[in-house]
């Protein structure tokens, strides 16, 4: 779709993205970019609300009797990669690439969703409501980001999460559960046949975690993946350790809830298992959902995403889609193609135009 309105919105989006990049917004320190959004909404005479470093606004003709679609992305960033050769807070456009920290993850999707919200803001004929929300703390899965914001929002029927997906549709996303495990033994002198080595106790459980295959496999995300990532045991060479602790990274799928996944693990290991949380849940949307069917008709490919986003904290149906490429996220000299922002806005607009949910 090539129209004057989309061209103007694209120019706006690129200009606002430059401001966001030039304004540091590390997780938990997004107050300066929050001010940019507040100033923008005031300038455009759009009512908004904030809670901590989150900000949201409703379309002009919001009608509580209609279903509501949430347009959401985050305005926090990770710290600059140590290998940067450019100033991460200085925007440069070279050969069509717009460089800067957070340009790809998730500045491009964020400003594209914002422009899309403006496109529909004064449309009184929408079959649904729109809420735009720029949330904080996504990069650290913080509790004062989207999880807090959702409590202030009207009931959401569908969430569109802006993350770099090359404008394909992530129709499922893996969840994350980190487990702290502890194997218990009995201390003894290593020179004598005494004690019970906690490391050996842990090895049995680690081998099970390494080799176990969950019965159900997600069509979009494949199998549940478990990885032992940290091990600690022992105090000195001649003492049989009485404790061995290790950490397990569990990438869950929509085939099981996190609670079901945890229960299966606990039933099969001897060690103590303590989840750090069961907040970051896997998600999935039916391929028969109207927005998925429309996306496919527009040439957007459905796929399962292994990477985590704020979808994990959304207790409603959601889909992840946006301009940019997740392979560039958190890399040195991060960039997004200017053309990708144009395609992002036009893609979002086409997806929402005439949508019936």
C-alpha positions, 0 to 999 in steps of 0.5 A: 500500500503506497499512499501519501498518508502512509508516507507521512506516517513513515516520515513521522515514525523515523523521526520519532525513532531517532528521538527515542534512540538518542534518549537512553532508556535502559530497563527501569530507567525509561523515564526520559523516553516516557516524557517523549511519548507524553509530549507527543500525545499532548501535542496531538491532543490525545488523552493518555494514562501512565503507570510508572514508566508505561504509557497507553492511549485509546482510540478516539471513538473507544466503545466499551461494547466492542472488542479491544485490540492492544498494540504493544511494544516496549521502549526499554533497551538492553545495555549497549553491546561491548563491541559497538563501533558506533555511538549507540545513542547517535542515529546514523543512516547509511545505505538505507540502514538506520543505526542505533541502540534499540532501533531493531529491538524494538524501536522499529516495531514500536514506532510502526505500531504508534503510526498505525494507531494514529492512522486509525485513531479518528476512525469512527467505523472500526469494528473494534477498539484500539489501545496503543501501549508503550511498556517498560522493563521488557528486556528484563521481564520486569514486574513493572512493565506490561504485567503491571500495565495490563491491570489498568487496561480495559479487557483485551480481546487480542494483543499485537506485540511489536517485535522484529519478525520480518513482518511474519507472524509468530503464532506461538512463543516459547515460555521460560522457567528457570529451576534451581535444583539441589541434590543432597548427599552426606559429607565424608573424607575423600580418602575413605569409603564414607559419605554420599557424594552429592555430585553423583546424586546430581549426575543421575538427575542431570542425565535424565534432564538431558535425555528426557523427551516430553510426550507432546510436541508443539506443532509450532514450537517443537519439543520442550527444551531443557538445558543445565546451565550452571553447576556448583558443588564442593569446598575442597579436594578431600571432602565428599560434597554433601550438596550439589546445586544446579540451574536448569533453563526450561523453554516450554511450549504451548503443549504443556502449561508451566505447571504441568511441565514442572510437575513432570520434572519433579516426578522424575528427579530426586533432587529438590526443584524450586522454580524461580517463577511460573510467570513467563508462560508459553503462548499460541494462537489458532491458525483459524483466528481471523487475524492469522487468516488475514495475515496469511492472505497478505503473504505473512508466514506463520511460525513458532518463535523460540525467543521470549517477549511480553507475550509471556505475560499476557493472559489473553490471545496474542500474536507477535509481528513487526519490522526488523529481524530478531537476529540483529537484536542485542548485537553491536551496531544494531540497525533496522532498514528504513524501508522495513519501517515503511513496510511495517506500518503498511503491513500493520494497517493492511492487517487491521483494515476491515478486520472482523474479530 
